[in-house]
Amino acid sequence: MKALRAPLRARGPGAAPDEGFGARLMTPLLLGAVLNPLNSTMIATGLVAVGRDFGTGPSGTGWLLSSLYLTSAVGQPVMGRLADSLGPRRVFLAGLAIVCAGGLLGTLAPAFGWLIAARVLLGLGTSAAYPAAMAMLRAESLRTGRPAPRPVMGRLSLAALGSAALGPTLGGLLTATTGWRGIFAVNVPLALLALAVALPWLPHDRTGPAEPVRGSVQQGPVQPQQPAGCPSGDSPTRHALLRTYLRHGLAYLTIYCALYGYAQWLEEARGCTSFQAGLVMLPMSLAAAVCSLLGARTKGLRAPLTTAAALLAAGSGILVAATGGTPLAALLIASALFGVPQGLASTGNQAAVYAQAPPDRVGSAAGLQRTAQYTSAIAATGLLALCFGRQASDAGLHRLAAVTGALSLLLLALTATDRALRARART
């Protein structure tokens, strides 16, 4: 009877009765989750137009990319910590308000410096959604006495991967029809829509500390091994999370190198148009989306993460031998081989963070996971500069593929030897 009464005591004043992880909770969370990855890629097809209007070249417009990545890398764990301490609903709503401000500032920006400020605001505001969503899922698990289903978390990954893939196309469409300012303006209606459904539907934050529901939040292979309610400073927990961050960072360092470097090589070395390069990269986006759903339905963590590392090594192997005369079929296969790991690594490491983080630190732990990802994005740009120089070439691609291959093998070794993943898969 005590276990049955515990979820009732944990309900917040605004919680919908027994809806669990249904549409009322997930709709605003998914709307918020698309904003950061969408803004990270949407600007790519508007950079030339921005540079033309403000008289700056690639070295200047590059700040529009790095400013959002740097802000997101810092902002995700900060917003996660605030979600843990102040409440995820408050932080989620505040983030959407900041997104509106950033969108308006970019739309009306009179000078290039104002655009950088707008991107900083967008990076800060959009950083609230993912860690707050993870903290809210944990809170809902405690409220209902049921674990957060892996497919539910898989939808968060799918929202991020899908919006990132859609970003360049949407940015190009907006730039062609409304001008580059539309890339900033579109954030306003998206954030207002998320606010409109979040205000009535998201449960209110608890006013007291959360008490883990013993025996009811375990989730088989993806739950932490420590007993419910163990102290957040537990050393095994920290070590497991650090290994997860390292795996996630290495996986996405390889993925970002392929995402940006492969596309650049297709255009500059193979002679593809931007549209043709996009078509060759399409299997990467499709495979990432499909495998984010499939990865969310797996029972263990070790198998999908090991598979992801092995496929990254296989994709790197194809690119090591690629030349301007490589058959199109091989290029499409290489694209898919980098897409499958993107979906598997995203959902697998997300589930690992949810399982390994103490209940009162899920938001900050999720934020640090995204920090590892965005730090990898910044590092990938440096690797591309070292391998390609001024222009992508076959030799440059081979150097880049050799680096990503070595990173993939390191990732494979780290994943295969992680005892925490093996133990979790046996339960």
BALUMPA-946654 format. One record per residue (C-alpha): x, y, z; residue in one letter. Coordinates in steps of 0.2 Angstrom, whole numbers, padded with zeros to 4 digits, always signed. Each point is the difference from the previous one (the first is absolute). Last residue first. Layout:
XYZa...
This chain:
+0098-0037-0078t+0014-0007-0012r+0000+0016-0011a+0003+0011+0016r+0015-0010+0005a+0008+0001-0017r-0003+0019-0001l+0008+0002+0017a+0015-0011-0005r+0005+0012-0014d+0013-0010-0010t-0010-0001-0016a-0005+0018+0000t+0018+0007+0003l+0007-0012-0013a-0013+0005-0013l+0003+0019+0004l+0019-0002-0003l-0004-0009-0016l-0012+0014-0006s+0013+0013+0005l+0013-0009-0011a-0012-0001-0014g-0005+0018+0002t+0019+0005-0002v+0003-0011-0015a-0016+0007-0008a+0006+0018+0002l+0017-0004-0008r-0009-0009-0014h-0012+0014-0002l+0015+0012-0001g+0009-0011-0013a-0016+0000-0011d-0002+0019+0001s-0010+0013+0011a+0007+0017-0002q+0009+0013+0010r+0008-0013+0013g-0009-0016-0001f+0007-0010+0014c+0005+0013+0012l-0016+0011-0003a-0011-0015+0001l+0008-0005+0017l-0004+0018+0007g-0018-0001-0006t-0002-0017+0008a+0007+0007+0017a-0015+0013+0000i-0012-0014-0003a+0008-0011+0013s-0003+0013+0013t-0018+0001-0006y-0002-0019+0004q+0009+0000+0017a-0010+0015+0005t-0016-0010-0005r+0005-0013+0012q+0003+0013+0013l-0017+0007-0002g-0007-0018+0003a+0009-0001+0016a-0006+0017+0006s-0018-0005-0003g+0002-0018+0008v+0008+0007+0016r-0014-0003+0013d-0003-0018-0006p+0018-0005+0000p+0007-0002-0018a+0005-0017-0006q-0017-0005-0008a-0005+0016-0008y+0018+0002-0006v+0001-0018-0007a-0017+0003-0009a+0007+0016-0008q+0016-0010-0005n-0010-0013-0009g-0013+0012-0008t+0013+0011-0008s+0013-0014-0003a-0013-0011-0009l-0006+0015-0011g+0017+0007-0005q+0007-0018-0002p-0013-0003-0014v+0004+0016-0009g+0019-0002-0002f-0003-0017-0009l-0014+0008-0010a+0012+0012-0008s+0013-0013-0004a-0013-0010-0008i-0005+0015-0011l+0018+0002-0005l+0002-0018-0004a-0016+0001-0011a+0007+0015-0009l+0015-0009-0007p+0017+0007+0006t+0008+0010-0015g+0003+0016+0010g+0009-0010+0013t-0005-0010+0015a+0012-0012+0008a+0001+0007+0018v-0018+0005-0002l-0005-0018-0001i+0010-0005+0016g-0007+0015+0009s-0018-0007-0003g+0006-0017+0007a+0007+0009+0016a-0016+0009+0003l-0009-0017-0002l+0010-0008+0013a-0003+0015+0012a-0018-0001-0002a-0001-0019+0002t+0009+0002+0016t-0013+0013+0006l-0015-0011-0006p+0007-0016+0009a+0006+0009+0016r-0016+0009+0005l-0013-0014+0002g-0019-0003-0003k-0001+0008-0018t-0015+0010-0003r+0008+0018+0000a+0013-0006-0012g-0013-0004-0013l-0007+0017+0002l+0017+0009-0001s+0004-0012-0014c-0014+0006-0012v+0005+0019+0003a+0019-0004-0002a-0003-0011-0016a-0010+0014-0008l+0013+0014+0004s+0015-0010-0006m-0010-0007-0015p-0003+0018-0006l+0019+0004-0001m+0001-0005-0018v-0016+0011-0003l+0007+0015+0008g+0016-0002-0010a-0011+0001-0016q-0009+0015+0006f+0016+0009+0005s+0007-0004-0018t+0012-0015-0001c+0018+0003-0006g+0008-0015+0008r+0014+0010+0008a-0009+0016+0005e-0018-0005+0002e+0001-0018+0006l+0015+0005+0011w-0010+0013+0009q-0014-0012+0003a+0012-0013+0007y+0009+0013+0011g-0015+0007+0009y-0010-0016+0004l+0015-0011+0001a+0010+0011+0012c-0017+0002+0009y-0002-0019+0002i+0017-0003+0006t+0000+0013+0013l-0018-0006+0004y+0006-0017+0005a+0015+0006+0010l-0011+0012+0010g-0013-0013+0003h+0013-0013+0006r+0008+0013+0011l-0016+0006+0008y-0005-0018+0003t+0017-0003+0008r-0002+0015+0011l-0018-0006+0005l+0007-0017+0005a+0014+0008+0010h-0012+0012+0009r-0012-0015+0005t+0014-0010+0006p+0006+0014+0011s-0017+0004+0009d-0002+0018+0002g-0018+0000-0004s-0004-0010+0016p-0010-0016-0003c-0019+0003+0000g-0004-0016-0010a+0014-0013+0002p+0015+0001-0012q+0000-0010-0016q-0008+0014-0010p-0014-0005-0012q+0001-0004-0018v+0000-0018-0001p-0016-0003+0010g-0009+0017+0003q-0001+0002+0019q-0012+0014+0005v-0011-0010+0011s+0010-0009+0013g+0003+0015+0010r-0009+0016-0006v+0014+0013+0001p-0005+0015+0012e+0001+0017-0009a+0004+0015+0011p-0014+0012+0003g-0010+0013-0010t-0002-0011-0015r-0001+0008-0017d-0016+0002-0009h-0006-0013-0012p+0002+0005-0019l-0017+0001-0009w-0007+0018+0003p+0016+0010-0002l+0009-0012-0011a-0012+0000-0015v+0000+0019-0003a+0018+0001+0005l+0005-0012-0014a-0010+0009-0012l+0008+0017+0005l+0017-0008-0002a-0004-0006-0018l-0008+0017-0004p+0015+0009+0006v+0014-0011-0007n-0006+0002-0018v+0006+0018+0001a+0019-0004+0002f+0000-0011-0017i-0012+0013-0007g+0013+0013+0001r+0010-0009-0013w-0012+0006-0014g-0019-0004+0000t-0002-0012-0015t+0018-0006-0004a+0007+0002+0017t-0015-0009+0008l+0001-0015-0013l+0019-0001+0003g-0002+0000+0019g-0013-0013-0001l+0011-0012-0011t+0015+0003+0012p-0010-0003+0015g-0010-0016-0005l+0014-0011+0006a+0002+0009+0016a-0018-0001+0003s-0001-0019-0003g+0015-0004+0011l-0007+0011+0015a-0018-0006-0002a+0006-0018-0002l+0011+0001+0016s-0015+0007+0010l-0011-0014-0008r+0013-0013+0006g-0003+0006+0018m-0018-0005-0001v+0005-0016-0009p+0011-0004+0015r-0015+0000+0012p+0002+0012+0015a-0002-0012+0014p-0016-0001+0010r-0004+0006+0018g-0011+0013-0007t+0008+0015+0008r+0017-0006+0001l+0000-0004-0019s-0008+0017-0003e+0015+0008+0009a+0012-0010-0010r-0009+0005-0016l+0000+0018+0006m+0019-0001+0003a+0003-0006-0018m-0011+0013-0007a+0009+0014+0010a+0017-0007-0007p-0007+0001-0018y-0009+0016+0000a+0011+0012+0010a+0014+0001-0013s-0012+0008-0013t+0000+0016+0010g+0019+0002+0002l+0004-0004-0018g-0014+0011-0006l+0006+0014+0011l+0018-0003-0006v-0006+0000-0018r-0009+0017+0003a+0016+0007+0007a+0009-0006-0016i-0014+0008-0011l+0002+0017+0010w+0018+0000-0004g-0004-0001-0019f-0010+0017+0001a-0018+0006-0001p-0007-0017+0008a-0019+0000-0002l-0003-0018-0003t+0015-0005+0010g-0006+0009+0015l-0018-0007-0002l+0007-0018-0001g+0011+0003+0015g-0015+0007+0011a-0011-0014-0005c+0013-0013+0004v+0002+0008+0017i-0018-0002+0004a+0001-0018-0005l+0015-0003+0012g-0010+0008+0014a-0014-0012-0003l+0012-0015+0001f+0008+0007+0015v-0016+0002+0010r-0006-0017-0006r+0016-0009+0005p+0000+0006+0018g+0011+0012+0009l+0014-0012+0006s+0000-0014-0013d-0005+0012-0014a+0013+0012+0005l+0013-0013-0001r-0006-0005-0017g+0000+0018-0006m+0018+0001+0005v+0004-0017-0007p-0007+0006-0017q+0006+0018+0000g+0019-0003-0001v+0000-0011-0016a-0015+0009-0006s+0008+0017+0001t+0016-0007-0009l-0011-0008-0014y-0010+0015-0002l+0014+0012-0001s+0010-0012-0011s-0012+0000-0014l-0004+0018-0001l+0018+0003+0002w+0004-0008-0016g-0009+0014-0008t+0016+0011+0003g+0013-0013-0007s-0012-0004-0014p+0000+0018-0007g-0008+0016+0007t-0008+0014-0010g-0016+0000+0011f-0013-0004-0014d+0012-0012-0009r+0005-0009+0016g-0018-0003+0005v-0004-0006-0017a+0015-0012+0000v-0004-0006+0017l-0018-0004-0003g+0001-0019-0005t+0010-0004+0016a-0012+0010+0011i-0012-0015+0001m+0013-0012+0007t+0002+0006+0018s-0016+0008+0001n-0010-0016-0004l+0011-0009+0013p-0005+0012+0014n-0018+0002-0004l-0005-0018-0003v-0001-0004+0019a-0012+0013+0004g-0014-0006-0011l+0004-0018+0006l-0002+0005+0018l-0016+0010-0004p-0008-0016-0008t+0007-0012+0013m-0009+0004+0015l-0018+0002-0007r+0004-0014-0013a+0002-0013+0013g+0014-0005+0012f-0010-0002+0016g-0018+0006-0003e-0005-0006+0018d-0008+0016+0005p+0007+0016-0009a+0013+0008+0011a-0003+0018+0005g+0001-0002+0019p+0015-0012-0001g-0002-0018+0003r+0012-0008+0011a-0012-0005+0014r-0010-0010-0013l+0015-0009-0006p+0004-0006+0018a-0017-0007+0004r+0003-0016-0011l+0017-0003+0007a-0007+0002+0018k-0014-0012-0004m
